[in-house]
Amino acid sequence: MTAGFGFPCGCVAAIAAVIVADLAGATGHPWYALVMLGAVVLAAAHETSFGAAAGITVVAWALHTGFVLGRFGELTFDRASAAAAIVLAAALVAGALTGLVVRTPWPVRVPAPRRPAEVRARDLSRSHQSSPA
């Protein structure tokens, strides 16, 4: 996925993840939303460019702190939001590294095919020609 479509799709996925986590009870257990948002960031970082994934990470952090930790869209800056930032940044780095490894073309060395049956047959025919009969 290109960066042009990766950022908006990732933001929509992050919003959907927060809504589902909120319905599952994330206001009482904020880790529900953090795990789902971490999965969104991980997948986005794996599939799209680093810049788009970094933007999705910031949006995911803002959604988590604004609507899960704080209920009215106000960003909170405390230990829980710092932990969320660390978890989402780790998901960003892990997804970017796995995406880089998958997209890197690794050289493949294929050995030349050997035909031992033909080599033996030729060597035997030479040995019969050179031996006195």
N, CA, C and O atoms as a DFTB+ gen file, in Angstrom:
532 C
 N C O
     1  1       0.848      -1.166       0.000
     2  2       0.000       0.000       0.000
     3  2       0.896       1.232       0.000
     4  3       1.899       1.278       0.712
     5  1       0.537       2.210      -0.785
     6  2       1.345       3.420      -0.859
     7  2       1.055       4.334       0.319
     8  3       0.068       4.159       1.033
     9  1       1.925       5.304       0.506
    10  2       1.737       6.246       1.615
    11  2       0.500       7.100       1.415
    12  3      -0.108       7.549       2.387
    13  1       0.119       7.331       0.163
    14  2      -1.065       8.134      -0.104
    15  2      -2.336       7.516       0.433
    16  3      -3.209       8.230       0.926
    17  1      -2.460       6.203       0.348
    18  2      -3.634       5.513       0.864
    19  2      -3.384       4.907       2.238
    20  3      -4.338       4.618       2.960
    21  1      -2.143       4.713       2.610
    22  2      -1.825       4.093       3.887
    23  2      -2.228       4.933       5.080
    24  3      -2.757       4.404       6.058
    25  1      -1.985       6.243       5.016
    26  2      -2.313       7.094       6.148
    27  2      -3.820       7.177       6.390
    28  3      -4.251       6.955       7.521
    29  1      -4.641       7.486       5.383
    30  2      -6.079       7.556       5.662
    31  2      -6.671       6.217       6.073
    32  3      -7.523       6.160       6.960
    33  1      -6.228       5.137       5.434
    34  2      -6.748       3.814       5.813
    35  2      -6.335       3.450       7.231
    36  3      -7.123       2.863       7.974
    37  1      -5.109       3.792       7.615
    38  2      -4.655       3.525       8.974
    39  2      -5.413       4.335      10.006
    40  3      -5.700       3.842      11.097
    41  1      -5.741       5.577       9.672
    42  2      -6.513       6.408      10.598
    43  2      -7.925       5.860      10.774
    44  3      -8.450       5.839      11.887
    45  1      -8.534       5.422       9.689
    46  2      -9.871       4.819       9.782
    47  2      -9.807       3.535      10.608
    48  3     -10.696       3.275      11.419
    49  1      -8.763       2.734      10.407
    50  2      -8.612       1.507      11.185
    51  2      -8.396       1.810      12.664
    52  3      -8.903       1.089      13.523
    53  1      -7.652       2.864      12.968
    54  2      -7.436       3.245      14.367
    55  2      -8.735       3.710      15.011
    56  3      -9.010       3.365      16.160
    57  1      -9.533       4.483      14.291
    58  2     -10.827       4.927      14.820
    59  2     -11.737       3.731      15.064
    60  3     -12.406       3.650      16.093
    61  1     -11.756       2.806      14.113
    62  2     -12.581       1.603      14.284
    63  2     -12.096       0.777      15.473
    64  3     -12.911       0.228      16.214
    65  1     -10.782       0.683      15.663
    66  2     -10.238      -0.080      16.788
    67  2     -10.633       0.542      18.122
    68  3     -10.942      -0.177      19.072
    69  1     -10.625       1.867      18.200
    70  2     -11.015       2.535      19.450
    71  2     -12.503       2.331      19.716
    72  3     -12.909       2.118      20.858
    73  1     -13.310       2.397      18.670
    74  2     -14.755       2.188      18.860
    75  2     -15.033       0.768      19.342
    76  3     -15.805       0.574      20.281
    77  1     -14.417      -0.219      18.715
    78  2     -14.623      -1.619      19.125
    79  2     -14.105      -1.839      20.545
    80  3     -14.764      -2.498      21.350
    81  1     -12.928      -1.290      20.857
    82  2     -12.379      -1.451      22.204
    83  2     -13.254      -0.761      23.238
    84  3     -13.419      -1.271      24.346
    85  1     -13.817       0.390      22.893
    86  2     -14.706       1.091      23.818
    87  2     -15.965       0.275      24.070
    88  3     -16.453       0.215      25.198
    89  1     -16.489      -0.348      23.032
    90  2     -17.664      -1.210      23.216
    91  2     -17.336      -2.450      24.048
    92  3     -18.207      -3.006      24.716
    93  1     -16.073      -2.876      24.000
    94  2     -15.650      -4.045      24.773
    95  2     -15.296      -3.692      26.208
    96  3     -14.996      -4.581      27.005
    97  1     -15.325      -2.412      26.550
    98  2     -15.051      -2.007      27.926
    99  2     -13.683      -1.421      28.145
   100  3     -13.105      -1.594      29.218
   101  1     -13.142      -0.728      27.152
   102  2     -11.783      -0.193      27.259
   103  2     -11.668       0.962      28.246
   104  3     -10.565       1.264      28.702
   105  1     -12.775       1.615      28.588
   106  2     -12.653       2.705      29.561
   107  2     -12.295       2.165      30.936
   108  3     -11.609       2.837      31.706
   109  1     -12.750       0.969      31.250
   110  2     -12.378       0.329      32.511
   111  2     -11.061      -0.410      32.415
   112  3     -10.355      -0.558      33.413
   113  1     -10.723      -0.880      31.215
   114  2      -9.485      -1.625      30.951
   115  2      -8.810      -1.007      29.735
   116  3      -9.022      -1.482      28.620
   117  1      -8.007       0.033      29.913
   118  2      -7.418       0.737      28.769
   119  2      -6.497      -0.121      27.906
   120  3      -6.216       0.236      26.762
   121  1      -6.031      -1.233      28.433
   122  2      -5.146      -2.098      27.642
   123  2      -5.874      -2.723      26.463
   124  3      -5.237      -3.091      25.475
   125  1      -7.198      -2.852      26.545
   126  2      -7.952      -3.367      25.396
   127  2      -7.696      -2.490      24.172
   128  3      -7.348      -2.979      23.097
   129  1      -7.875      -1.205      24.361
   130  2      -7.684      -0.275      23.241
   131  2      -6.218      -0.201      22.837
   132  3      -5.912      -0.094      21.649
   133  1      -5.316      -0.256      23.796
   134  2      -3.898      -0.138      23.471
   135  2      -3.412      -1.331      22.650
   136  3      -2.601      -1.172      21.738
   137  1      -3.904      -2.510      22.972
   138  2      -3.521      -3.695      22.201
   139  2      -4.068      -3.592      20.775
   140  3      -3.356      -3.888      19.815
   141  1      -5.309      -3.179      20.637
   142  2      -5.896      -3.061      19.302
   143  2      -5.202      -1.962      18.489
   144  3      -4.936      -2.143      17.301
   145  1      -4.912      -0.836      19.125
   146  2      -4.216       0.235      18.415
   147  2      -2.781      -0.167      18.078
   148  3      -2.259       0.208      17.028
   149  1      -2.154      -0.918      18.957
   150  2      -0.817      -1.426      18.659
   151  2      -0.816      -2.340      17.447
   152  3       0.110      -2.303      16.637
   153  1      -1.851      -3.160      17.321
   154  2      -1.957      -4.034      16.152
   155  2      -2.165      -3.222      14.873
   156  3      -1.611      -3.554      13.825
   157  1      -2.961      -2.167      14.964
   158  2      -3.174      -1.303      13.793
   159  2      -1.865      -0.633      13.390
   160  3      -1.527      -0.601      12.207
   161  1      -1.129      -0.099      14.356
   162  2       0.140       0.567      14.063
   163  2       1.146      -0.433      13.505
   164  3       1.858      -0.123      12.550
   165  1       1.212      -1.619      14.083
   166  2       2.131      -2.655      13.613
   167  2       1.839      -3.025      12.163
   168  3       2.753      -3.105      11.342
   169  1       0.568      -3.249      11.850
   170  2       0.192      -3.611      10.478
   171  2       0.453      -2.460       9.512
   172  3       0.926      -2.681       8.397
   173  1       0.150      -1.247       9.928
   174  2       0.373      -0.096       9.051
   175  2       1.861       0.124       8.802
   176  3       2.262       0.420       7.676
   177  1       2.677      -0.015       9.833
   178  2       4.118       0.169       9.672
   179  2       4.722      -0.920       8.798
   180  3       5.711      -0.684       8.104
   181  1       4.142      -2.093       8.828
   182  2       4.616      -3.199       8.004
   183  2       4.273      -2.969       6.533
   184  3       5.061      -3.322       5.655
   185  1       3.119      -2.390       6.256
   186  2       2.620      -2.293       4.894
   187  2       2.896      -0.981       4.185
   188  3       3.025      -0.978       2.960
   189  1       2.993       0.124       4.888
   190  2       3.100       1.423       4.234
   191  2       4.430       2.080       4.564
   192  3       5.290       1.461       5.190
   193  1       4.605       3.313       4.153
   194  2       5.871       4.005       4.385
   195  2       6.010       4.382       5.866
   196  3       5.038       4.381       6.622
   197  1       7.236       4.700       6.247
   198  2       7.487       5.037       7.647
   199  2       6.802       6.342       8.035
   200  3       6.297       6.464       9.151
   201  1       6.778       7.304       7.142
   202  2       6.130       8.578       7.442
   203  2       4.639       8.428       7.681
   204  3       4.090       9.006       8.619
   205  1       3.985       7.648       6.827
   206  2       2.548       7.417       7.015
   207  2       2.293       6.652       8.306
   208  3       1.347       6.952       9.034
   209  1       3.134       5.667       8.590
   210  2       2.963       4.887       9.815
   211  2       3.221       5.739      11.057
   212  3       2.558       5.558      12.079
   213  1       4.168       6.656      10.978
   214  2       4.428       7.551      12.119
   215  2       3.226       8.461      12.357
   216  3       2.867       8.729      13.503
   217  1       2.605       8.935      11.286
   218  2       1.394       9.741      11.429
   219  2       0.251       8.955      12.033
   220  3      -0.501       9.479      12.855
   221  1       0.114       7.697      11.633
   222  2      -0.922       6.827      12.203
   223  2      -0.648       6.586      13.683
   224  3      -1.580       6.505      14.484
   225  1       0.621       6.472      14.046
   226  2       0.987       6.276      15.449
   227  2       0.581       7.482      16.293
   228  3       0.070       7.318      17.401
   229  1       0.802       8.675      15.783
   230  2       0.417       9.884      16.519
   231  2      -1.104       9.959      16.659
   232  3      -1.616      10.299      17.726
   233  1      -1.822       9.641      15.584
   234  2      -3.293       9.655      15.643
   235  2      -3.793       8.597      16.629
   236  3      -4.725       8.851      17.392
   237  1      -3.180       7.417      16.614
   238  2      -3.587       6.353      17.534
   239  2      -3.332       6.762      18.985
   240  3      -4.159       6.502      19.858
   241  1      -2.198       7.396      19.241
   242  2      -1.913       7.865      20.601
   243  2      -2.935       8.919      21.026
   244  3      -3.420       8.896      22.157
   245  1      -3.261       9.837      20.124
   246  2      -4.235      10.877      20.449
   247  2      -5.614      10.280      20.708
   248  3      -6.318      10.723      21.616
   249  1      -6.005       9.284      19.925
   250  2      -7.291       8.616      20.158
   251  2      -7.299       7.912      21.506
   252  3      -8.291       7.958      22.233
   253  1      -6.195       7.264      21.836
   254  2      -6.126       6.527      23.093
   255  2      -6.179       7.474      24.297
   256  3      -6.929       7.249      25.246
   257  1      -5.371       8.531      24.238
   258  2      -5.353       9.438      25.383
   259  2      -6.595      10.319      25.447
   260  3      -7.026      10.717      26.529
   261  1      -7.164      10.618      24.292
   262  2      -8.310      11.519      24.275
   263  2      -9.645      10.850      24.522
   264  3     -10.537      11.458      25.114
   265  1      -9.802       9.607      24.080
   266  2     -11.114       8.977      24.175
   267  2     -11.153       7.728      25.044
   268  3     -12.237       7.260      25.392
   269  1     -10.002       7.181      25.399
   270  2      -9.992       6.018      26.290
   271  2      -9.552       6.442      27.693
   272  3     -10.236       6.168      28.679
   273  1      -8.406       7.110      27.768
   274  2      -7.949       7.578      29.075
   275  2      -8.740       8.807      29.531
   276  3      -9.145       8.895      30.691
   277  1      -8.951       9.729      28.637
   278  2      -9.806      10.891      28.895
   279  2     -11.075      10.705      28.071
   280  3     -11.001      10.215      26.944
   281  1     -12.196      11.070      28.582
   282  2     -13.449      10.709      27.917
   283  2     -13.994      11.761      26.955
   284  3     -14.912      11.444      26.199
   285  1     -13.499      12.953      26.938
   286  2     -14.128      14.012      26.155
   287  2     -13.236      14.530      25.030
   288  3     -13.424      15.659      24.579
   289  1     -12.294      13.753      24.577
   290  2     -11.417      14.169      23.501
   291  2     -10.288      15.074      23.935
   292  3      -9.574      15.616      23.092
   293  1     -10.114      15.247      25.220
   294  2      -9.025      16.067      25.737
   295  2      -7.802      15.179      25.970
   296  3      -7.889      14.134      26.615
   297  1      -6.675      15.612      25.437
   298  2      -5.459      14.838      25.607
   299  2      -4.995      14.900      27.052
   300  3      -5.014      15.961      27.675
   301  1      -4.583      13.772      27.572
   302  2      -4.043      13.715      28.923
   303  2      -2.560      13.378      28.845
   304  3      -2.141      12.571      28.015
   305  1      -1.784      13.991      29.700
   306  2      -0.350      13.745      29.739
   307  2      -0.002      13.253      31.142
   308  3       0.247      14.043      32.053
   309  1       0.008      11.921      31.293
   310  2       0.341      11.316      32.571
   311  2       1.111      10.030      32.300
   312  3       1.549       9.786      31.176
   313  1       1.274       9.208      33.333
   314  2       2.025       7.961      33.165
   315  2       1.349       7.011      32.180
   316  3       2.031       6.349      31.399
   317  1       0.047       6.937      32.205
   318  2      -0.665       6.034      31.293
   319  2      -0.496       6.466      29.842
   320  3      -0.343       5.620      28.961
   321  1      -0.521       7.755      29.582
   322  2      -0.341       8.216      28.203
   323  2       1.116       8.048      27.760
   324  3       1.381       7.808      26.582
   325  1       2.052       8.173      28.692
   326  2       3.462       7.925      28.358
   327  2       3.685       6.449      28.042
   328  3       4.426       6.115      27.118
   329  1       3.043       5.565      28.809
   330  2       3.147       4.129      28.522
   331  2       2.533       3.810      27.165
   332  3       3.060       2.984      26.420
   333  1       1.423       4.461      26.845
   334  2       0.789       4.252      25.535
   335  2       1.712       4.715      24.420
   336  3       1.816       4.058      23.384
   337  1       2.384       5.843      24.625
   338  2       3.314       6.336      23.612
   339  2       4.466       5.368      23.399
   340  3       4.902       5.157      22.267
   341  1       4.958       4.782      24.475
   342  2       6.064       3.824      24.360
   343  2       5.618       2.559      23.644
   344  3       6.338       2.048      22.786
   345  1       4.444       2.050      23.985
   346  2       3.936       0.833      23.348
   347  2       3.691       1.062      21.864
   348  3       4.050       0.222      21.039
   349  1       3.085       2.183      21.522
   350  2       2.792       2.460      20.115
   351  2       4.077       2.735      19.328
   352  3       4.175       2.349      18.163
   353  1       5.055       3.391      19.941
   354  2       6.338       3.601      19.266
   355  2       7.068       2.283      19.037
   356  3       7.712       2.099      18.003
   357  1       6.970       1.366      19.997
   358  2       7.581       0.044      19.822
   359  2       6.894      -0.719      18.692
   360  3       7.556      -1.407      17.915
   361  1       5.583      -0.600      18.599
   362  2       4.851      -1.245      17.499
   363  2       5.256      -0.633      16.165
   364  3       5.372      -1.346      15.168
   365  1       5.472       0.669      16.135
   366  2       5.916       1.343      14.912
   367  2       7.279       0.821      14.468
   368  3       7.471       0.495      13.296
   369  1       8.213       0.742      15.393
   370  2       9.564       0.286      15.053
   371  2       9.546      -1.181      14.627
   372  3      10.188      -1.549      13.643
   373  1       8.819      -2.013      15.359
   374  2       8.761      -3.441      15.013
   375  2       8.123      -3.650      13.641
   376  3       8.619      -4.445      12.842
   377  1       7.043      -2.952      13.369
   378  2       6.395      -3.092      12.067
   379  2       7.258      -2.578      10.934
   380  3       7.298      -3.181       9.861
   381  1       7.953      -1.466      11.158
   382  2       8.821      -0.920      10.112
   383  2       9.991      -1.859       9.830
   384  3      10.373      -2.044       8.675
   385  1      10.558      -2.449      10.875
   386  2      11.678      -3.371      10.666
   387  2      11.246      -4.650       9.970
   388  3      11.947      -5.132       9.080
   389  1      10.108      -5.208      10.354
   390  2       9.653      -6.415       9.674
   391  2       9.276      -6.118       8.230
   392  3       9.522      -6.940       7.347
   393  1       8.685      -4.960       7.979
   394  2       8.374      -4.587       6.604
   395  2       9.624      -4.398       5.775
   396  3       9.654      -4.757       4.598
   397  1      10.659      -3.836       6.379
   398  2      11.921      -3.641       5.680
   399  2      12.572      -4.973       5.340
   400  3      13.092      -5.149       4.238
   401  1      12.545      -5.906       6.273
   402  2      13.141      -7.224       6.033
   403  2      12.382      -7.956       4.932
   404  3      12.994      -8.602       4.081
   405  1      11.063      -7.860       4.941
   406  2      10.269      -8.566       3.937
   407  2      10.466      -7.954       2.553
   408  3      10.513      -8.681       1.561
   409  1      10.582      -6.637       2.471
   410  2      10.704      -5.971       1.171
   411  2      12.129      -5.929       0.629
   412  3      12.319      -5.573      -0.534
   413  1      13.125      -6.274       1.418
   414  2      14.511      -6.237       0.962
   415  2      14.789      -7.445       0.073
   416  3      14.578      -8.585       0.487
   417  1      15.265      -7.197      -1.151
   418  2      15.584      -8.339      -2.021
   419  2      16.903      -8.975      -1.586
   420  3      17.954      -8.336      -1.641
   421  1      16.844     -10.202      -1.166
   422  2      18.032     -10.914      -0.730
   423  2      18.608     -11.678      -1.913
   424  3      17.854     -12.306      -2.657
   425  1      19.938     -11.643      -2.110
   426  2      20.520     -12.370      -3.236
   427  2      20.391     -13.875      -3.022
   428  3      20.609     -14.393      -1.926
   429  1      20.037     -14.543      -4.081
   430  2      19.879     -15.996      -4.026
   431  2      20.914     -16.607      -4.955
   432  3      20.951     -16.312      -6.149
   433  1      21.743     -17.453      -4.393
   434  2      22.755     -18.129      -5.211
   435  2      22.267     -19.530      -5.525
   436  3      22.042     -20.351      -4.636
   437  1      22.112     -19.773      -6.800
   438  2      21.676     -21.085      -7.252
   439  2      22.869     -21.750      -7.922
   440  3      23.401     -21.216      -8.896
   441  1      23.300     -22.898      -7.425
   442  2      24.455     -23.553      -8.048
   443  2      24.082     -24.086      -9.437
   444  3      22.930     -24.418      -9.717
   445  1      25.090     -24.149     -10.276
   446  2      24.870     -24.679     -11.621
   447  2      24.504     -26.155     -11.526
   448  3      25.043     -26.879     -10.689
   449  1      23.602     -26.594     -12.371
   450  2      23.201     -28.010     -12.308
   451  2      24.344     -28.916     -12.746
   452  3      25.078     -28.612     -13.687
   453  1      24.473     -30.008     -12.058
   454  2      25.499     -31.003     -12.402
   455  2      24.810     -32.240     -12.914
   456  3      23.741     -32.620     -12.436
   457  1      25.435     -32.867     -13.895
   458  2      24.879     -34.086     -14.452
   459  2      25.919     -35.202     -14.310
   460  3      26.691     -35.477     -15.228
   461  1      25.917     -35.825     -13.156
   462  2      26.963     -36.829     -12.935
   463  2      26.832     -38.043     -13.854
   464  3      27.842     -38.673     -14.166
   465  1      25.652     -38.385     -14.285
   466  2      25.482     -39.566     -15.141
   467  2      26.163     -39.351     -16.486
   468  3      26.793     -40.276     -17.000
   469  1      26.059     -38.165     -17.072
   470  2      26.695     -37.899     -18.359
   471  2      28.208     -37.831     -18.219
   472  3      28.933     -38.266     -19.114
   473  1      28.684     -37.297     -17.123
   474  2      30.124     -37.195     -16.932
   475  2      30.724     -38.587     -16.805
   476  3      31.759     -38.874     -17.407
   477  1      30.095     -39.440     -16.041
   478  2      30.604     -40.803     -15.896
   479  2      30.566     -41.543     -17.223
   480  3      31.497     -42.284     -17.539
   481  1      29.538     -41.364     -17.986
   482  2      29.422     -42.064     -19.260
   483  2      30.521     -41.611     -20.209
   484  3      31.096     -42.444     -20.911
   485  1      30.828     -40.334     -20.255
   486  2      31.896     -39.839     -21.119
   487  2      33.245     -40.356     -20.651
   488  3      34.072     -40.743     -21.477
   489  1      33.486     -40.373     -19.354
   490  2      34.765     -40.839     -18.834
   491  2      34.960     -42.322     -19.135
   492  3      36.070     -42.754     -19.446
   493  1      33.893     -43.096     -19.044
   494  2      33.994     -44.521     -19.350
   495  2      34.273     -44.743     -20.825
   496  3      35.043     -45.637     -21.176
   497  1      33.658     -43.940     -21.707
   498  2      33.891     -44.121     -23.143
   499  2      35.319     -43.740     -23.506
   500  3      35.904     -44.344     -24.406
   501  1      35.887     -42.762     -22.832
   502  2      37.289     -42.384     -23.096
   503  2      38.238     -43.479     -22.617
   504  3      39.236     -43.781     -23.272
   505  1      37.920     -44.060     -21.486
   506  2      38.804     -45.094     -20.952
   507  2      38.775     -46.339     -21.842
   508  3      39.785     -47.037     -21.939
   509  1      37.653     -46.634     -22.491
   510  2      37.579     -47.785     -23.393
   511  2      38.327     -47.511     -24.676
   512  3      38.889     -48.437     -25.260
   513  1      38.355     -46.275     -25.136
   514  2      39.055     -45.950     -26.373
   515  2      40.551     -45.983     -26.168
   516  3      41.280     -46.389     -27.073
   517  1      41.034     -45.574     -25.016
   518  2      42.470     -45.505     -24.816
   519  2      43.081     -46.842     -24.382
   520  3      44.299     -47.002     -24.457
   521  1      42.276     -47.796     -23.935
   522  2      42.829     -49.064     -23.497
   523  2      43.017     -49.995     -24.695
   524  3      42.165     -50.044     -25.583
   525  1      44.130     -50.734     -24.721
   526  2      44.365     -51.647     -25.847
   527  2      43.434     -52.851     -25.773
   528  3      43.194     -53.405     -24.700
   529  1      42.925     -53.237     -26.909
   530  2      41.975     -54.341     -26.950
   531  2      42.590     -55.612     -27.416
   532  3      41.908     -56.633     -27.502
